[in-house]
Amino acid sequence: MTERKEQGMDIRVPFQAPSASVVRQELRSWLEGQGFTGERVDDARVVVSELVGNSVRHAAPLPVNDLVVSWSLEADDLVISVSDGGSASRPHAVDADNSDISGRGLSIVDALVKQWWVEDNHGQTTVHVRIPL
């Protein structure tokens, strides 16, 4: 389900890896509709893909086996939020070795955003990022 807000969108997607592609496309379309193009759009697509992928790999779904992705414009920033059913550990960046084939997701996010933070609320975890546009 997609809900358009005045300055953003909320999307409920199935709790599965292919949802990252759906969200990437929706975000790109929305940003281009707002007049944004280029590298910042590409960065935002990478970030949202990493957040959705991390959610599916490391967390539990929300009660109806989905997750919620939201974004909005706040001043000169794009704020993206991904909500899931949480996990045993809080999302955090790790120092992956060059030979590791995974573990770089939140380090990539950290390099591309101005700020990121995590909120836990009654069995729901939301990772928020702020990207300058």
Disulfide bonds with the S-S distance in Angstrom:
none
